[in-house]
């Protein structure tokens, strides 16, 4: 329990005690019926004036100007801010002026949450304002808000430190209302995607987060333990293998918005807990899936922005179909001048070193090619681009290419230098899949901590028969970054993972 308080916090706690002494519950249990929001008032007044002559609204005090017997207060609700006009004689019609002179003027603070009733009017300055008839304290705030201050049309934000904003997102949302818009857009993005998929009769499903084996991606898992079963379990790194089991079971198309967990580094594009949407559709291939992805993402841009063009940093990104397409080997040759097709692992190591691409002994052919692509090609792909036809060593779960030996039918969508989705014509040959898993085990023996494990139950499912299937995973966090012009993944997560805060003793 905290025992040390700032001077302002002491004053607020004293106010709390005084409110209680006056018989005012600073945290009342009963409902406060709200029938108006600031955003609706601003939109509809004065056209619908008759609807705003007896309103009830609640919000947080963000500023106030006390002028003797009358005061102006600005409150903030979920839709924005609106001004209140509070007149002493209206608030306290009898002789007892305690509610105004003591409670309102001395014991309420910026940050407190109040509910008021009254009517809407225009001030002489033309500002939409609520003339308050009654006021009720709904919650006493014991901490001081870092309020935004304005001077000469310049906004000075007292809460701009990114680390504190991420740690105290609740404060960030209060004092930086624009942050809320990012998360509203994120919700719209996901709802648009969900509607797009539902319209095509794909079924939204749920699969396990705790898994006895991790699979579906090349990543290091988080490990936990189930006491009753006496069993080590893993937080899922992907839900791919479970969704494919459902296609085996007879569904034509299934998708899931999944929370996935990967025990890897953190930076402005990676958080150990993240969201992706995975979709699997029977009797389709990766060419069909490419068309679906670009159509869906184009629609999301239009819903959010009214057009296909989106501002992202210094660039204008155009999500209009069709997107450019290059094979993996084509794009590497374009940016390095080197044709890596047919190269051995030893040759790839030499090429990578000559290109000053960092490598280590745990890397097989797939990781080496991926490293060259990531270092020399990916940062240059600003507009939405499909990279297709990956080497088989990079893609243990993708079907062999129908025409090109040594490649698989896979694509990634790259935008602003980062992957936003990964997709395959799914491997449905159980013999081939077992061999791929065994190759991954050998990489694990070399020290590759992200190699896949062999999943016997998944292989059993494939042996019952997986129809030809196309699958895709779309990173919701990264796509939201791009659709909201957010520079860091922490900006699109309400509560990103943070290092423990260092506290002085």
N, C-alpha and C positions, 0 to 999 in steps of 0.2 A: 504493500500500500504506500502511495506517495505521501511523504511527510513534509516535503519542501515545496513551497509555492512561490511564484513571482508576486510582486506587489499587486498587480492587476488581478491575479487569481485570488489573492486574499480578499480584495475588495468584493469580488463577485461572490465568494463564499459567505462573506458577511451579509451581502444583499440577499443571498439565499436564506440565511437564518432570519433576517428581518421579514422577508415575505412569509415565512412560516409563522413567525410571531404575530403577523397581521391576520393570520387565518387564511392565507392564500396558498393553495397547493401548487408548488412550482412544477409538478409533474402530474397533472390531473388524469384520472383514469377514464373518464367518460369521453364519448365520441365528440368530435367537433364537425358538424355537417358542413361540408364545402360544396357550394353550388356554382362557383365561378373560378376561372383561372386567368392569370394575367395575360397569357397569349390570346385567349379568346376575347377578353375585354378589348385589347388593343386592336384586334382584327375586326370586331363587330360593332364597337361603339363609335359614333352615336347612331348608326343606322338602326340598330335594335335597342334603342334607348329604353324602351319599356321593360326589357328583360334585365336591366341593370339598376333598377330603383330599389331593389331589396336583395342585396347579394351577401354572400358569406364566403370569405376567402382566408386562407392561412398561408403563412410563409415566415421566412427568417429575416429579422431586422438586419439590413445591410448599411444603412446610414440614417441619420436623423438630424433635424435642425429644430431645436427647442426655442420658441420665441414667446416666452411669457405664457399667455393664456391660450396660445395656439401653437401647433408644431407640424412639421412635415417629416414623414418617415418613409423610407423606401424599403419595401419587403421583396424578398425573392422566393418564388415558388418554383415548381418543376418546369414551368414554361418561360420564366424570365423574371424581370423586376417591374414593379409598379409603385407609384407614389400614393401615400395615404395622407389625408388632412385630418388632424386630430385637434378638436376644439374642446377646451376644458369644460365648458358649460354643457356641451352635447354629451360628453363622456360622463360627467357628473352633474346631472340636472338638479339635484338637491343641494343642500348646504354642505354636505360632506364631500370635500374635494380630494380626499386621500388617494383615490385611484389615479388621479392625474398628477397632483402635486408631489406625492411620495412614490407611489408605485411606478407610474410611467416615467416621471422626470428623473428619479433618483435610483430606482432599483432595477429597471430594465436596462439592458446593454445590447450593443451590436452583437449579433449571433444568436440572441434569444428568438424562440419561435413563438409567434402569436397568432391568434385567430381574431378576425374582426368582422362586423357586419356594417352595412351602410349602403350608400348609393354612389354611382359614378357621375362625375361632372368634369368640365374643362376649367382649369384655372385661368386667370387673366393672361398667363403666359402661354396658354394653349396646350397645357400638358394634361393628359388623361390622368385623373386622380380619383381616389375613393374617399368620400366624406364619411368618416367613421362615426357610427352611432354607439357601438359597444366594442369592447376589447377584452380579450381573455388571454392570459399567459398559458401557453401549452407546454413549453419546455425551457428551463433556465440553462443557459450555456455557461459553463464554468471555466472555459478556456477562451483566450483572446484570438480572434480571427486575424490572419495576416491580410488586411484589407487592401484592395487595389486603390491607389490614389491617382488623381488626375490633376495636371497643372498645365495650363496653356495647350490644351488638347493633346498632351503627351501622357500616356498611361504608364504609371510606375507600378509594376506588379511586385508586391512584397513576398510572393511565393513562387519564385522562378527556378529555384535550385532543383534540378531534375530528380536527384536522389530523394529529397524530402517530398517532392510531389508524388513519386511512386510509392514511397513508404506510407504516406498519409493521403491516399487517393481521395478519401472522404473530404479532406480540406481542399484539395485540388479542385474537386467538383463544385465546391461551394464558391470559392473565390475566382475560379477561372471557368465560367459557364461554357465557354467554347469547347472545353474538354468533353462536356456531356454530348455535344453534337457528334463527336467521333464515335462514341459508343452507340448513339442512336443510328448512325449510318451503318455501323457494324451489324446491328440487329436487322436493319432493312436489307443489307446484303445477304444475310443468312436466310431471311424470309423469302427474298426473291429467288434465291437458289432452291429453297425447299419447294416453292410454288412451281418453279420451272420443272423440277423432277417429278413432282406429284402429277402435273398435267400430262406427263408421259407414262403414268401408271406405274412408276417405280415405287417400291415399298420402303418406307423408313423403318429401320430396325435398330435393335440394341444388341451389342455383343459384350463379352466379359472384359472388364478392366484388369482384373486379377487373372493371370494366366499361368498354367503350370509350365509352359514353354513360351518364350518370346519369339516372335517371327513376323515376317511381312516387310522387313526393312533391314538395312545394314546400320545397326546402332547398338550402343551399349545400354542395357536395361537397368532400372532400379529393382533391387531385390527386397522382398519382404518375407514374412513367415506367418503361417497359419497354425496356431497352437493346437486346435482340436484335431486337425488332420495330420499334424506333425509333418508339415510339408512346406518347402520353400516355394514361394510364388513370385511372379514378376509383374510389375506394372507394364501394361501393354506398350510396345513401341509402335504398333500399327494394328489395325483390325482386319487386314487383308485376308488372312488365312481363314478366319471365321466367316467372313462374308462370302468367300468362295464355297465354303461348306454349305451355305444356304442356297447357292446356285445349284450345287450338286443335289440338294434336297428338292429342287423343282421350281424355285422362284425364277422368274424371267429377268427381274431387275431389282436390286436392293441397294440401299445407301444408308450411311450413318454419319452424323456429325459426332465425331469422337474426340474425347480428351486423350491425348497420347503423351507418353513420358519417355524422355531419352536422357540418359546420364552422360551428358556431354557439356562442352563449354558454353558459356553465355556471352553473347555480344548483342549488337543492335538488331541482328536478324534471328537470334536463337534464344529461346527460353526453354528450360527443361520440361515444362508443362505447356503444351500447345494444342491447338484445335485444327483438325482437318476433316474434310468431307471426303469419304471414299464411296465410290459407286462402281457396281459390277453389273453388267448387262449381258445376258446369254445371247448367243448367235450373232455377236458383233465382233469387230476387230478394231485395231488401233486407228485405222484411217477414219472409221465411223466416229470413234471417240474424239479425235481431233476436231472434227466438224461440230460435235456437240459442245465441247469445251469453249471454242471460240464464240459460238452462238450464245452460250450461257453467260460468259463474261462480258460480252458486248451488251447483253440485256441489262446486266447489273450496272454497268457504267451509265446507261441511258436512264435507268430508274433513279440512280443516285444523283446524276448531274444533268439530265435532260439532253445529253449528247454523248458521243463515243469518246470525245477528247477529255483528258483528265490532266490537271496540273500535278506534276510530281517533281519537287525540287526545282531545278532550273529547266526541266524538260516538259514538253507537252506530249503525253502518251496517248496514242490513238488506238483504241481497242476495236476499231471497225474491222469486220471480216473482209477478205481472208487475211490471215497473218502469214508472214514470211516463213519458209521452211528450208532447213538445211540438214543434211545428214551430219552425224558426229564427225566423221572423217573430213567431210567438205569444210566444216567450220574451222577445224584445227588447221587444215592446210591453208585456209584463207588467212588466218591470223598469224601463223608461224612459218608458212612456206614449206612445211614438211608433211609428206604423205605418210601417215603412221600405219596404214592398212598393211596387214601381214607381218608387222614387226614382232619380234620375240620380246620376252620380258627383259632380257639383257639389253637389247637394242633400245627399248623404251626408257630404261634407266639412263643410258647414255644421252638420249635425246632430251630427257627431262633436265639432266644436269647441264647440258649445253644451253638449254633455254633458261637456266637459273631457276628452275622449278624445284622446290624442296621435296625430297623423297626420303624414305627410310626402308630398312630391310624387310619390314612386315608387308610391304605393298606388293600385291600381285599385279597382273596385267591390267585388270579392271581398275584398281585403285590408281595405278600410274596414269592411265588414260584420263580418268576422271580428274586427277590432279592437274594434268596439262590443260585440260579443257577449263577447269575452274580458274586457273591462274592466268591463262593467255586469251581465253575466248569470252567466257561468261560476262566479265565486267563491261565488254563492248556491246553487249546486246541490250539496247535501251528500249526499242519498240518491241511489242509482243512478238515472239519468234518461237517456232517449234523446232527443236533439235531432235532428229529421228535416227533410227537404225543404229543402235548402240552395240558395241562388242559383247559377245555372249558372256565374257568374264565379269562384266559390270552388272549383269541382270539375271540373277539366279531364278527368278520367278516368271520370266518372260519367254514367250514362245519363239523358237528359232525362225529366222526370217525365211519367208517362202521362196525368195530368189537369191539372197546374198549369203554365201557360206560364211560362217563365223560370226554372224550378226543376229540380233533379235529384233522383234517388232516392238519397239519402245519409243516413246517420245517424252520429252520434257518441254513445258512452256517456260520460257525465260522472259523476264520483263525487268527493266531497270537494273540489269546485271544480276538478277537473282531468280532462282527457280520458284515458280508458283504452283506447278503441278507436275506429276509424274504418272505415266500411264503405259499399259502394255496390251498387246494381245496376250492373254494369260496362258501360261504353260499348263496344258492339261494332259500331257503324257506322263504317267506316273513313273515309268522307268527312267525317262530323261530327268524328271524332277529329283528322283533319288540320287542320281549321279551328280546333279548340281549341288544338292545338299552335302554330299560327301566331299566335293571339291571345296565347299565352304569350311568344312571341318578341318581340312588340311591347312587352309589359310589361318584358322584359329590356332592351330599348332605352331604356326610361324609367329604368332603374337598379335594377330589382327583381332583387337577387342570388339570390333563391330561385325565380325563374320556371323553368318546365320547358323542356327542349330538344326539338327535333323528332327523333324516332327513326324513321328510314325502315324499318329492319328490323321494328320492332314494327308499323308500319302495313302492311307486306307480310304479316305474320302475320294481321292482322285481315282483310286482303283475301282470304285463304284461307278465312276464316269462323270467328269465335268464337261458340259457342252462347250463348244467354242465360245469364249467369253472375252469381252473387253473390260478393263478396269482402270480406274483413275483415282488418284488422291490429290486433292486441292488444299493447299495451305490457307486456312481462313485468316490467320493472323497476317501473313504477308500480303494476301490479296487486300485485306482491309488497310494495311499500310499504304498500298498503292492507290486505293480508291479514296483515301482521306488525306493524302499528302503528309503522311506521318513519317518522320525520319528514323524512328526506332520502334522495335516490336513492343517495348515497354509502354509506348504511347497508345497502343491499341489493346492492352490487357489491363483490366481493372486493377489487378493485384499481381504484378510481375514478381518473380522470385528475386530476392535481394540477399546480399551478404548480411550476416548479423550486424546490427548497428553497434558501433563502438561507443561505449559509455565511459565517461570519466568516473573514477572512484572518489 
